[in-house]
Amino acid sequence: MATELPLQTSANKASEQSADSLSCAVFGASGYSGVELAWLLHNHPQFHLSHTFSSSAREEESLASLYPALAGRLDLTLQPWHPSLLSHLAQQVRVVFLALPHEASAELAPALIAAGLVVFDLSGAFRLHDAALHQQTYGFTQPQLPQAAPYGLAEWTQLQGNEPLIAVPGCYPTVASLALKPLIPLLAEHCTPIVNAVSGVSGAGRKAHTHTSFCEVSLQAYGVASHRHQPEISQAVGREVLFVPHLGNFKRGILATIYVQLAEQVDAAQVAHAYHNAYAEQPLVRLCDKPPSIGQVAGTPFCDIHWQQAGQQLIICAAIDNLLKGAAAQAVQLANQYFGLPSAQGLGLTGGIV
């Protein structure tokens, strides 16, 4: 078992590292969200990506061997993680990003916090505030942390910069919550929002499965009335929702169509004011004059939102890239906020690695 952790520095970034840069590590960098996160951090002007880790079951390999688009651009080794490396890691980095399965994050995060590291967790291990609901949803006991983890919906969160762990929202909850939260005071009392959303196959992760193969995928609902993101959306918006996810035969992106009943006398001007008041100063939310397409957000950190009123019914269409605004880019956006940096800093890249 490894006991030493060599300090890594990507060759084409070494000369740019400044004394005040924030050294960080990514766990789960072999996965789709993890590699997108590694690429964003590598190109960020204030963060210095020094380590990328995989599970102990994998062999050491270069990140570029898994993702050839990184060849000559990000020359880091993907190292198998062993708990014996923790003390060395804590001496070399300040910030850790976890792009791991839920139970793996739940096991690892408390040890990282105890070692004095700041953790941004992209799993569902700490998103739900109700421990019993977490047990029911994820099937394991939620670990206790030194203080409750804030739920990091970036445009609706104010981090203080002293939290030990920030729970990064899921992809479906991000797009649904950003679309719904400005409207909550305008909804009819007994309105239950209906969220229909379609995601590309990258949302299922990198590991091969027959049902996510392009040769097998058509357009199909899944997790109907049982998807783990439904309670997360309800928690985020403060109201029960009906959520039906679908899998589409495209690589990345989410398009959500949401239906709500407005309270009596609520008009189009009030709806427009609610959205503009919420997002006028938020650079990564774009309010659109026509329904957004996945193509206009794929490879970007934006959430695009359009709405159309029909009587007291409101139809909202919202789109994000599930791997960026729905995962990696939002994690970086939260880290920016945590360290007092501009919200969109380091998020100007487009295209993505996957």
C-alpha positions in Angstrom: 0.0 0.0 0.0 1.3 3.4 -0.9 2.5 5.6 2.0 3.9 8.6 0.1 2.2 11.1 -2.1 4.5 12.7 -4.7 3.7 16.4 -5.4 2.4 16.6 -8.9 2.4 19.6 -11.1 1.1 19.6 -14.7 4.0 20.6 -16.9 2.2 23.3 -18.8 0.8 24.9 -15.6 3.8 24.8 -13.3 5.2 28.1 -14.4 1.8 29.8 -13.8 1.3 28.6 -10.2 1.5 31.6 -7.8 2.2 31.6 -4.1 -1.4 32.5 -3.3 -3.1 29.9 -5.5 -5.3 27.4 -3.9 -4.0 23.9 -4.3 -6.7 21.3 -4.7 -7.4 17.6 -5.5 -10.1 15.8 -7.4 -11.4 12.4 -6.3 -13.2 10.4 -8.9 -11.4 12.1 -11.8 -11.8 9.1 -14.0 -15.5 9.7 -14.3 -17.3 12.2 -16.6 -18.0 14.9 -14.0 -14.6 14.4 -12.4 -12.6 14.9 -15.5 -14.6 18.0 -16.4 -13.9 19.3 -12.9 -10.2 18.5 -13.3 -10.1 20.5 -16.6 -11.9 23.5 -15.2 -9.6 23.6 -12.1 -6.5 23.2 -14.2 -7.4 26.3 -16.2 -8.7 28.3 -13.3 -6.5 31.4 -12.5 -6.7 30.9 -8.7 -6.9 27.1 -8.3 -3.9 24.8 -8.8 -4.9 21.2 -9.5 -2.1 19.1 -7.9 -3.7 15.6 -7.5 -6.3 13.5 -9.2 -7.4 10.2 -7.6 -9.4 7.1 -8.5 -10.5 4.2 -6.4 -7.9 1.8 -4.9 -9.2 -0.9 -7.3 -7.7 0.9 -10.3 -4.0 0.9 -11.5 -2.1 4.2 -11.6 -2.5 5.7 -15.1 -2.4 9.1 -16.8 -5.6 11.0 -17.0 -4.8 11.6 -20.7 -4.8 7.8 -21.3 -8.5 7.8 -20.4 -9.3 11.0 -22.1 -7.0 11.5 -25.1 -8.3 15.1 -25.6 -6.2 16.0 -22.5 -2.9 14.8 -24.1 -0.3 17.5 -23.9 -2.8 19.7 -22.1 -3.2 18.2 -18.7 -0.4 15.9 -17.7 -1.5 14.5 -14.3 -1.4 10.9 -13.1 -4.6 9.4 -11.9 -3.5 7.8 -8.6 -5.3 5.0 -6.7 -6.4 6.4 -3.3 -5.4 4.8 0.0 -6.2 6.2 3.4 -2.5 6.1 4.3 -2.1 9.0 1.9 -4.3 11.4 3.9 -1.7 13.0 6.1 0.5 13.8 3.0 -2.4 15.1 1.1 -3.4 17.4 3.9 0.0 19.0 3.8 -0.1 19.6 0.0 -3.7 20.8 -0.7 -6.3 22.9 0.8 -9.4 22.0 -1.2 -10.8 18.6 -2.2 -13.6 18.0 -4.7 -15.4 14.6 -4.5 -16.9 13.3 -7.7 -17.5 9.9 -6.2 -20.4 7.5 -5.7 -22.6 8.5 -2.8 -21.4 5.9 -0.2 -17.8 6.5 -1.1 -18.2 10.2 -0.4 -20.0 9.5 2.8 -17.1 7.4 4.0 -14.3 9.6 2.9 -15.6 13.1 3.6 -15.5 13.0 7.4 -11.8 11.9 7.3 -10.9 14.7 4.9 -12.7 17.3 7.1 -10.9 16.0 10.2 -7.6 16.5 8.4 -8.5 20.2 7.9 -9.5 20.1 4.3 -12.4 22.0 2.7 -14.6 19.5 0.8 -17.0 20.2 -2.1 -19.0 17.0 -2.5 -20.7 16.3 -5.8 -22.5 13.2 -4.6 -25.8 12.9 -2.8 -24.3 11.9 0.5 -25.0 15.1 2.3 -27.6 16.9 0.2 -30.8 15.9 2.1 -31.2 17.6 5.5 -33.6 14.9 6.9 -31.5 11.9 7.9 -34.5 9.6 7.8 -35.3 10.7 4.3 -31.7 10.2 3.3 -31.8 6.7 4.6 -35.0 6.0 2.7 -33.6 7.6 -0.5 -30.1 6.3 -0.6 -30.2 3.2 1.5 -27.4 4.0 4.0 -27.0 6.1 7.1 -25.9 9.7 6.6 -22.7 10.4 8.5 -22.7 13.2 11.1 -20.5 16.2 10.3 -19.1 18.8 12.6 -21.7 21.2 11.2 -24.6 20.8 8.8 -23.5 20.9 5.2 -25.1 23.8 3.2 -26.9 22.9 0.1 -25.0 24.6 -2.6 -27.5 25.8 -5.2 -25.0 28.5 -6.2 -27.4 31.3 -7.1 -29.4 30.8 -3.9 -26.5 30.1 -1.5 -24.4 32.5 0.6 -21.3 30.7 1.8 -19.3 32.2 4.7 -16.0 30.7 3.7 -15.7 28.6 6.9 -17.9 25.6 6.1 -16.1 22.3 6.2 -18.2 20.7 3.5 -20.5 22.0 0.8 -23.1 19.7 -0.8 -23.2 20.4 -4.6 -26.7 19.8 -5.9 -27.6 17.1 -8.4 -28.1 17.9 -12.1 -31.9 17.5 -12.3 -32.4 19.4 -9.0 -30.2 22.3 -10.3 -32.2 22.9 -13.5 -35.6 22.4 -11.8 -34.8 24.5 -8.7 -33.3 27.4 -10.7 -36.5 27.4 -12.8 -38.9 27.2 -9.9 -37.5 29.1 -7.0 -38.3 32.6 -8.2 -41.9 31.6 -8.7 -42.7 30.0 -5.4 -44.4 33.1 -3.9 -46.6 33.4 -7.0 -47.9 29.8 -7.1 -51.4 28.8 -6.2 -51.6 27.4 -2.7 -52.2 23.8 -3.7 -50.1 23.8 -6.8 -47.8 20.8 -7.2 -45.2 21.6 -9.9 -44.8 19.0 -12.6 -41.2 18.5 -13.8 -40.5 16.5 -16.9 -36.8 16.4 -17.8 -34.7 14.6 -20.4 -31.0 13.9 -19.8 -28.2 12.7 -22.1 -26.6 9.4 -21.4 -23.5 10.9 -19.7 -25.7 11.4 -16.6 -25.6 7.7 -16.1 -21.8 7.8 -15.6 -18.9 6.3 -17.5 -19.2 2.7 -16.6 -20.7 0.7 -19.5 -24.3 -0.5 -19.2 -26.4 -2.0 -21.9 -29.4 0.3 -21.1 -27.2 3.4 -21.6 -25.6 2.3 -24.8 -26.3 4.5 -27.8 -27.5 1.3 -29.7 -30.0 0.7 -26.9 -31.2 4.2 -25.9 -34.3 5.6 -27.5 -36.4 8.0 -25.3 -37.7 6.5 -22.1 -39.0 7.6 -18.7 -37.2 6.0 -15.8 -37.4 6.2 -12.0 -41.0 7.3 -12.2 -42.3 8.4 -8.8 -39.1 6.9 -7.3 -36.1 8.9 -8.5 -33.7 10.0 -5.7 -33.7 13.5 -7.0 -37.4 14.1 -6.3 -37.0 14.7 -2.6 -33.9 16.9 -3.3 -36.0 19.1 -5.7 -38.8 19.3 -3.1 -36.3 20.3 -0.4 -34.7 22.9 -2.6 -38.0 24.6 -3.6 -39.8 24.1 -0.4 -42.8 22.4 -2.0 -43.7 18.9 -3.1 -43.2 18.2 -6.8 -44.0 15.5 -9.4 -40.7 14.6 -11.2 -40.4 12.3 -14.2 -36.8 12.0 -15.6 -36.2 10.6 -19.1 -33.1 9.3 -20.8 -32.4 10.5 -24.4 -30.0 9.3 -27.0 -27.6 12.2 -26.9 -24.4 12.7 -25.0 -24.8 15.6 -22.6 -27.3 18.2 -21.4 -30.7 18.3 -19.7 -33.9 19.9 -21.0 -36.7 20.4 -18.4 -40.3 21.4 -19.1 -42.1 22.4 -15.9 -45.8 23.1 -15.4 -47.2 25.2 -12.6 -50.5 26.9 -11.6 -50.2 30.5 -10.7 -52.2 32.2 -7.9 -55.2 34.2 -9.0 -54.4 37.6 -10.4 -50.7 36.9 -11.0 -49.9 38.3 -14.4 -47.0 38.1 -16.9 -45.4 41.2 -15.5 -45.1 39.7 -12.0 -43.6 36.5 -13.4 -41.0 38.5 -15.4 -40.2 40.7 -12.4 -39.7 37.6 -10.2 -37.2 36.1 -12.7 -35.3 39.3 -13.4 -35.2 40.2 -9.7 -33.7 36.7 -8.9 -31.2 36.5 -11.8 -30.3 40.0 -13.1 -27.0 39.9 -11.2 -26.3 36.2 -11.8 -24.0 35.8 -14.7 -24.6 32.0 -15.2 -28.4 32.2 -15.6 -29.7 33.5 -18.9 -33.3 34.4 -19.3 -34.3 33.6 -22.9 -37.0 35.0 -25.3 -37.6 31.5 -26.7 -37.4 28.0 -25.4 -33.8 26.9 -25.0 -32.2 24.0 -26.7 -29.7 21.6 -25.3 -27.3 22.6 -28.1 -27.0 26.1 -26.7 -25.9 25.1 -23.3 -23.9 21.9 -23.9 -20.3 22.5 -23.0 -21.1 25.7 -21.1 -21.8 26.6 -17.4 -25.1 28.3 -18.1 -28.7 27.6 -17.1 -31.1 29.0 -19.8 -34.7 29.7 -18.8 -37.8 30.6 -20.8 -41.4 30.9 -19.6 -44.8 31.2 -21.3 -48.1 32.0 -19.5 -51.4 30.6 -20.6 -54.1 31.9 -18.3 -53.0 31.0 -14.8 -50.9 28.1 -16.1 -47.2 28.7 -16.6 -44.9 26.6 -18.7 -41.2 26.9 -18.0 -38.5 25.5 -20.2 -34.9 25.3 -18.8 -31.7 23.7 -20.0 -28.3 23.0 -18.6 -25.2 20.9 -19.3 -25.6 18.1 -16.8 -21.8 17.7 -16.4 -21.0 21.4 -16.0 -23.8 23.5 -14.5 -25.3 20.3 -13.2 -22.0 19.2 -11.6 -18.4 20.4 -12.2 -19.0 24.0 -13.1 -21.4 24.5 -10.2 -18.8 23.0 -7.9 -16.2 25.6 -9.1 -18.8 28.3 -8.9 -19.3 27.5 -5.3 -15.6 27.3 -4.6 -15.3 30.8 -6.2 -18.0 32.1 -3.8 -16.3 30.3 -0.8 -13.0 32.0 -1.4 -14.5 35.4 -2.3 -13.8 35.2 -6.0 -16.1 36.3 -8.8 -18.9 33.7 -9.3 -18.0 32.9 -12.9 -14.2 33.1 -12.6 -12.5 30.2 -14.5 -15.7 29.1 -16.2 -15.2 30.8 -19.6 -14.1 27.6 -21.3 -16.6 25.9 -23.6 -16.8 22.5 -25.3 -16.0 20.2 -22.4 -13.8 17.1 -22.4 -16.3 14.3 -22.6 
